[in-house]
Amino acid sequence: MNDDIGGASERSARIAVVRDAAIYTPLFVAGIVLTVLSAAEVINAGIVLTVIEGIITLLFGYQSVQALRDLGSRLVRTEGVIGRRWSKMDFIITRSHYLAVGGKIFRVPVQDWHMVDENDRVVIRHYPHSGTVAGVERLPDAQERR
């Protein structure tokens, strides 16, 4: 990977972290407000809706906190063998591509996903908390190095 591409992918990953923080943090705050107002019966939402609001708020909170933690973080490297490689439809409209490496699951850009196979040894550069991937590098295996 050359430096220009690496720089672009790092900027893209950074933008994704900022975008996630900008999207999920306001949703988390709004969820807290709605859940508290529902629980205090200021809003007559009923117990079922209040519980659903609370669960959704926790999900938004998790995403928000991970993105906010990564705003002050540097990229880290995870090296290992791809244990599993798959793709699936998310929300019926987009296809996401995943790699399982070192006990972690990463959603990777489609270009990186196509350049690797299961059992390949790779280095994944990513943010430590959200797992936002900046790049995947395939390492030569022992037979290729000879």
Secondary structure, DSSP 8 states (H G I E B T S, - for coil): --HHHHHHHHHHHHHHHHHHHHHHHHHHHHHHHHHHHHHTTSS--HHHHHHHHHHHHHHHHHHHHHHHHHHT---EEEEEEEEEEEEEEETTTEEEEEEEETTEEEEE-HHHHHT--TT-EEEEEE-TTT--EEEEEEE--HHHH-
